[in-house]
Amino acid sequence: MEANNYMEQKEALIHALNGELSKVQEVSNLIKFTNKAEMLSDFNDQLFNDYVEKIIVFSRVEIGFILKCGITLRERM
């Protein structure tokens, strides 16, 4: 029973570590993009999908873009 408990804890730690590593990779991808990209004049849905995980509505006048790297950008409308 104790060994099973340790295996579950090990799996949880591996899952948490993998999640953090994927966020680090997403930050790296975002930095690479911002360093070499030119200013965009039009909306690019592929880029949006590459970097944004989801959108959250805080109020009627404020939304947030939750990036895949873990950063939330709050925007007033």
N, CA, C and O atoms as a GROMACS GRO file, in nm:
protein
  308
    1MET      N    1   0.083  -0.119   0.000
    1MET     CA    2   0.000   0.000   0.000
    1MET      C    3   0.088   0.125   0.000
    1MET      O    4   0.060   0.222  -0.071
    2GLU      N    5   0.193   0.123   0.080
    2GLU     CA    6   0.285   0.238   0.086
    2GLU      C    7   0.357   0.256  -0.048
    2GLU      O    8   0.376   0.368  -0.094
    3ALA      N    9   0.397   0.146  -0.109
    3ALA     CA   10   0.463   0.153  -0.239
    3ALA      C   11   0.370   0.213  -0.344
    3ALA      O   12   0.412   0.292  -0.428
    4ASN      N   13   0.244   0.175  -0.338
    4ASN     CA   14   0.145   0.230  -0.430
    4ASN      C   15   0.130   0.380  -0.410
    4ASN      O   16   0.117   0.456  -0.507
    5ASN      N   17   0.131   0.423  -0.285
    5ASN     CA   18   0.122   0.564  -0.252
    5ASN      C   19   0.242   0.641  -0.309
    5ASN      O   20   0.226   0.750  -0.364
    6TYR      N   21   0.361   0.582  -0.294
    6TYR     CA   22   0.482   0.646  -0.348
    6TYR      C   23   0.477   0.654  -0.501
    6TYR      O   24   0.522   0.753  -0.559
    7MET      N   25   0.424   0.552  -0.564
    7MET     CA   26   0.412   0.554  -0.711
    7MET      C   27   0.316   0.664  -0.756
    7MET      O   28   0.342   0.732  -0.856
    8GLU      N   29   0.208   0.682  -0.683
    8GLU     CA   30   0.113   0.789  -0.716
    8GLU      C   31   0.178   0.926  -0.698
    8GLU      O   32   0.157   1.015  -0.780
    9GLN      N   33   0.255   0.942  -0.592
    9GLN     CA   34   0.325   1.069  -0.568
    9GLN      C   35   0.428   1.094  -0.677
    9GLN      O   36   0.445   1.206  -0.724
   10LYS      N   37   0.498   0.989  -0.717
   10LYS     CA   38   0.597   1.000  -0.824
   10LYS      C   39   0.530   1.045  -0.954
   10LYS      O   40   0.580   1.135  -1.022
   11GLU      N   41   0.418   0.982  -0.988
   11GLU     CA   42   0.346   1.019  -1.110
   11GLU      C   43   0.296   1.163  -1.104
   11GLU      O   44   0.299   1.234  -1.205
   12ALA      N   45   0.250   1.206  -0.988
   12ALA     CA   46   0.204   1.344  -0.972
   12ALA      C   47   0.318   1.442  -0.992
   12ALA      O   48   0.301   1.546  -1.056
   13LEU      N   49   0.435   1.410  -0.938
   13LEU     CA   50   0.552   1.497  -0.954
   13LEU      C   51   0.598   1.502  -1.100
   13LEU      O   52   0.633   1.609  -1.150
   14ILE      N   53   0.597   1.388  -1.165
   14ILE     CA   54   0.635   1.385  -1.308
   14ILE      C   55   0.538   1.467  -1.390
   14ILE      O   56   0.579   1.540  -1.480
   15HIS      N   57   0.409   1.455  -1.361
   15HIS     CA   58   0.308   1.532  -1.433
   15HIS      C   59   0.328   1.683  -1.410
   15HIS      O   60   0.320   1.762  -1.504
   16ALA      N   61   0.355   1.722  -1.286
   16ALA     CA   62   0.377   1.864  -1.254
   16ALA      C   63   0.503   1.914  -1.324
   16ALA      O   64   0.504   2.026  -1.377
   17LEU      N   65   0.608   1.835  -1.324
   17LEU     CA   66   0.732   1.875  -1.389
   17LEU      C   67   0.714   1.890  -1.539
   17LEU      O   68   0.764   1.986  -1.598
   18ASN      N   69   0.643   1.797  -1.600
   18ASN     CA   70   0.617   1.806  -1.744
   18ASN      C   71   0.535   1.930  -1.778
   18ASN      O   72   0.558   1.993  -1.881
   19GLY      N   73   0.439   1.964  -1.692
   19GLY     CA   74   0.360   2.085  -1.714
   19GLY      C   75   0.446   2.210  -1.709
   19GLY      O   76   0.429   2.301  -1.790
   20GLU      N   77   0.539   2.215  -1.613
   20GLU     CA   78   0.629   2.330  -1.603
   20GLU      C   79   0.724   2.336  -1.721
   20GLU      O   80   0.754   2.444  -1.772
   21LEU      N   81   0.773   2.221  -1.766
   21LEU     CA   82   0.863   2.219  -1.881
   21LEU      C   83   0.792   2.266  -2.007
   21LEU      O   84   0.852   2.333  -2.090
   22SER      N   85   0.665   2.231  -2.021
   22SER     CA   86   0.592   2.276  -2.140
   22SER      C   87   0.569   2.428  -2.134
   22SER      O   88   0.571   2.494  -2.238
   23LYS      N   89   0.548   2.483  -2.014
   23LYS     CA   90   0.534   2.629  -2.002
   23LYS      C   91   0.665   2.699  -2.035
   23LYS      O   92   0.665   2.804  -2.100
   24VAL      N   93   0.777   2.641  -1.992
   24VAL     CA   94   0.908   2.698  -2.025
   24VAL      C   95   0.927   2.696  -2.176
   24VAL      O   96   0.977   2.794  -2.232
   25GLN      N   97   0.888   2.588  -2.241
   25GLN     CA   98   0.900   2.579  -2.386
   25GLN      C   99   0.811   2.684  -2.454
   25GLN      O  100   0.852   2.745  -2.553
   26GLU      N  101   0.691   2.705  -2.402
   26GLU     CA  102   0.600   2.805  -2.459
   26GLU      C  103   0.657   2.946  -2.443
   26GLU      O  104   0.645   3.028  -2.534
   27VAL      N  105   0.720   2.974  -2.329
   27VAL     CA  106   0.784   3.105  -2.309
   27VAL      C  107   0.897   3.122  -2.409
   27VAL      O  108   0.912   3.228  -2.469
   28SER      N  109   0.976   3.018  -2.427
   28SER     CA  110   1.086   3.023  -2.524
   28SER      C  111   1.034   3.049  -2.665
   28SER      O  112   1.091   3.130  -2.738
   29ASN      N  113   0.926   2.982  -2.704
   29ASN     CA  114   0.866   3.003  -2.836
   29ASN      C  115   0.817   3.146  -2.852
   29ASN      O  116   0.835   3.208  -2.957
   30LEU      N  117   0.754   3.200  -2.747
   30LEU     CA  118   0.702   3.337  -2.752
   30LEU      C  119   0.816   3.438  -2.764
   30LEU      O  120   0.806   3.534  -2.840
   31ILE      N  121   0.923   3.416  -2.691
   31ILE     CA  122   1.039   3.507  -2.697
   31ILE      C  123   1.102   3.502  -2.836
   31ILE      O  124   1.136   3.606  -2.892
   32LYS      N  125   1.117   3.383  -2.891
   32LYS     CA  126   1.174   3.371  -3.026
   32LYS      C  127   1.087   3.445  -3.127
   32LYS      O  128   1.139   3.515  -3.214
   33PHE      N  129   0.956   3.429  -3.115
   33PHE     CA  130   0.865   3.496  -3.209
   33PHE      C  131   0.875   3.647  -3.196
   33PHE      O  132   0.885   3.717  -3.297
   34THR      N  133   0.873   3.699  -3.074
   34THR     CA  134   0.875   3.844  -3.056
   34THR      C  135   1.008   3.905  -3.095
   34THR      O  136   1.013   4.021  -3.136
   35ASN      N  137   1.116   3.830  -3.085
   35ASN     CA  138   1.247   3.883  -3.122
   35ASN      C  139   1.265   3.895  -3.272
   35ASN      O  140   1.337   3.984  -3.318
   36LYS      N  141   1.203   3.808  -3.350
   36LYS     CA  142   1.226   3.810  -3.494
   36LYS      C  143   1.106   3.855  -3.577
   36LYS      O  144   1.120   3.876  -3.697
   37ALA      N  145   0.991   3.869  -3.517
   37ALA     CA  146   0.871   3.902  -3.593
   37ALA      C  147   0.860   4.053  -3.616
   37ALA      O  148   0.906   4.135  -3.536
   38GLU      N  149   0.798   4.085  -3.728
   38GLU     CA  150   0.768   4.224  -3.758
   38GLU      C  151   0.630   4.258  -3.702
   38GLU      O  152   0.552   4.170  -3.668
   39MET      N  153   0.602   4.387  -3.693
   39MET     CA  154   0.473   4.432  -3.643
   39MET      C  155   0.364   4.383  -3.736
   39MET      O  156   0.374   4.397  -3.858
   40LEU      N  157   0.259   4.325  -3.679
   40LEU     CA  158   0.147   4.275  -3.759
   40LEU      C  159   0.046   4.385  -3.781
   40LEU      O  160   0.018   4.465  -3.691
   41SER      N  161  -0.010   4.390  -3.901
   41SER     CA  162  -0.112   4.491  -3.930
   41SER      C  163  -0.252   4.428  -3.936
   41SER      O  164  -0.352   4.500  -3.931
   42ASP      N  165  -0.258   4.296  -3.946
   42ASP     CA  166  -0.384   4.224  -3.953
   42ASP      C  167  -0.385   4.111  -3.851
   42ASP      O  168  -0.280   4.062  -3.810
   43PHE      N  169  -0.506   4.071  -3.813
   43PHE     CA  170  -0.520   3.957  -3.723
   43PHE      C  171  -0.476   3.830  -3.793
   43PHE      O  172  -0.510   3.806  -3.909
   44ASN      N  173  -0.399   3.748  -3.722
   44ASN     CA  174  -0.353   3.620  -3.776
   44ASN      C  175  -0.403   3.510  -3.683
   44ASN      O  176  -0.350   3.492  -3.574
   45ASP      N  177  -0.505   3.437  -3.727
   45ASP     CA  178  -0.565   3.337  -3.640
   45ASP      C  179  -0.470   3.223  -3.607
   45ASP      O  180  -0.481   3.164  -3.499
   46GLN      N  181  -0.378   3.189  -3.696
   46GLN     CA  182  -0.281   3.083  -3.666
   46GLN      C  183  -0.188   3.124  -3.552
   46GLN      O  184  -0.161   3.045  -3.462
   47LEU      N  185  -0.138   3.247  -3.556
   47LEU     CA  186  -0.053   3.296  -3.447
   47LEU      C  187  -0.131   3.304  -3.317
   47LEU      O  188  -0.079   3.268  -3.211
   48PHE      N  189  -0.253   3.350  -3.324
   48PHE     CA  190  -0.337   3.358  -3.206
   48PHE      C  191  -0.352   3.220  -3.142
   48PHE      O  192  -0.336   3.205  -3.021
   49ASN      N  193  -0.384   3.120  -3.223
   49ASN     CA  194  -0.400   2.984  -3.172
   49ASN      C  195  -0.269   2.923  -3.123
   49ASN      O  196  -0.270   2.838  -3.034
   50ASP      N  197  -0.157   2.966  -3.180
   50ASP     CA  198  -0.027   2.915  -3.137
   50ASP      C  199   0.008   2.960  -2.994
   50ASP      O  200   0.074   2.887  -2.921
   51TYR      N  201  -0.036   3.080  -2.955
   51TYR     CA  202   0.010   3.136  -2.828
   51TYR      C  203  -0.098   3.155  -2.722
   51TYR      O  204  -0.066   3.166  -2.603
   52VAL      N  205  -0.225   3.159  -2.761
   52VAL     CA  206  -0.332   3.182  -2.665
   52VAL      C  207  -0.402   3.051  -2.631
   52VAL      O  208  -0.446   2.977  -2.720
   53GLU      N  209  -0.411   3.023  -2.501
   53GLU     CA  210  -0.479   2.901  -2.457
   53GLU      C  211  -0.630   2.922  -2.449
   53GLU      O  212  -0.707   2.840  -2.498
   54LYS      N  213  -0.671   3.034  -2.386
   54LYS     CA  214  -0.814   3.064  -2.376
   54LYS      C  215  -0.834   3.210  -2.341
   54LYS      O  216  -0.739   3.282  -2.308
   55ILE      N  217  -0.958   3.253  -2.350
   55ILE     CA  218  -0.998   3.390  -2.318
   55ILE      C  219  -1.093   3.384  -2.200
   55ILE      O  220  -1.181   3.298  -2.195
   56ILE      N  221  -1.074   3.474  -2.105
   56ILE     CA  222  -1.162   3.480  -1.989
   56ILE      C  223  -1.224   3.619  -1.983
   56ILE      O  224  -1.156   3.719  -2.008
   57VAL      N  225  -1.353   3.625  -1.950
   57VAL     CA  226  -1.423   3.753  -1.938
   57VAL      C  227  -1.430   3.789  -1.790
   57VAL      O  228  -1.490   3.718  -1.710
   58PHE      N  229  -1.366   3.901  -1.754
   58PHE     CA  230  -1.368   3.947  -1.616
   58PHE      C  231  -1.490   4.032  -1.586
   58PHE      O  232  -1.548   4.025  -1.478
   59SER      N  233  -1.527   4.114  -1.685
   59SER     CA  234  -1.644   4.201  -1.670
   59SER      C  235  -1.690   4.242  -1.810
   59SER      O  236  -1.636   4.195  -1.910
   60ARG      N  237  -1.787   4.329  -1.814
   60ARG     CA  238  -1.835   4.377  -1.945
   60ARG      C  239  -1.730   4.460  -2.018
   60ARG      O  240  -1.738   4.476  -2.140
   61VAL      N  241  -1.634   4.511  -1.946
   61VAL     CA  242  -1.535   4.599  -2.008
   61VAL      C  243  -1.393   4.545  -2.000
   61VAL      O  244  -1.299   4.612  -2.045
   62GLU      N  245  -1.374   4.425  -1.944
   62GLU     CA  246  -1.238   4.372  -1.931
   62GLU      C  247  -1.235   4.221  -1.958
   62GLU      O  248  -1.313   4.144  -1.902
   63ILE      N  249  -1.140   4.183  -2.045
   63ILE     CA  250  -1.120   4.041  -2.074
   63ILE      C  251  -0.973   4.008  -2.050
   63ILE      O  252  -0.889   4.097  -2.034
   64GLY      N  253  -0.942   3.880  -2.048
   64GLY     CA  254  -0.805   3.836  -2.033
   64GLY      C  255  -0.771   3.729  -2.134
   64GLY      O  256  -0.852   3.640  -2.162
   65PHE      N  257  -0.652   3.739  -2.188
   65PHE     CA  258  -0.600   3.637  -2.278
   65PHE      C  259  -0.502   3.554  -2.198
   65PHE      O  260  -0.398   3.604  -2.155
   66ILE      N  261  -0.535   3.427  -2.177
   66ILE     CA  262  -0.448   3.338  -2.102
   66ILE      C  263  -0.358   3.268  -2.204
   66ILE      O  264  -0.403   3.187  -2.284
   67LEU      N  265  -0.230   3.302  -2.197
   67LEU     CA  266  -0.134   3.245  -2.291
   67LEU      C  267  -0.093   3.105  -2.248
   67LEU      O  268  -0.104   3.070  -2.131
   68LYS      N  269  -0.046   3.028  -2.342
   68LYS     CA  270  -0.005   2.891  -2.314
   68LYS      C  271   0.114   2.885  -2.219
   68LYS      O  272   0.137   2.783  -2.155
   69CYS      N  273   0.189   2.994  -2.210
   69CYS     CA  274   0.305   2.998  -2.120
   69CYS      C  275   0.264   3.032  -1.977
   69CYS      O  276   0.350   3.033  -1.888
   70GLY      N  277   0.135   3.060  -1.952
   70GLY     CA  278   0.088   3.085  -1.817
   70GLY      C  279   0.060   3.231  -1.786
   70GLY      O  280   0.004   3.261  -1.680
   71ILE      N  281   0.098   3.321  -1.873
   71ILE     CA  282   0.076   3.464  -1.852
   71ILE      C  283  -0.068   3.500  -1.890
   71ILE      O  284  -0.120   3.449  -1.989
   72THR      N  285  -0.131   3.587  -1.811
   72THR     CA  286  -0.263   3.638  -1.844
   72THR      C  287  -0.251   3.786  -1.876
   72THR      O  288  -0.204   3.865  -1.794
   73LEU      N  289  -0.293   3.824  -1.995
   73LEU     CA  290  -0.292   3.964  -2.038
   73LEU      C  291  -0.432   4.020  -2.026
   73LEU      O  292  -0.523   3.976  -2.097
   74ARG      N  293  -0.450   4.117  -1.936
   74ARG     CA  294  -0.582   4.179  -1.917
   74ARG      C  295  -0.595   4.298  -2.012
   74ARG      O  296  -0.504   4.379  -2.026
   75GLU      N  297  -0.710   4.306  -2.076
   75GLU     CA  298  -0.735   4.412  -2.174
   75GLU      C  299  -0.871   4.476  -2.147
   75GLU      O  300  -0.970   4.407  -2.121
   76ARG      N  301  -0.874   4.607  -2.153
   76ARG     CA  302  -1.001   4.681  -2.145
   76ARG      C  303  -1.060   4.693  -2.283
   76ARG      O  304  -0.988   4.708  -2.382
   77MET      N  305  -1.192   4.686  -2.289
   77MET     CA  306  -1.260   4.695  -2.418
   77MET      C  307  -1.326   4.830  -2.433
   77MET      O  308  -1.389   4.857  -2.535
   0.00000   0.00000   0.00000
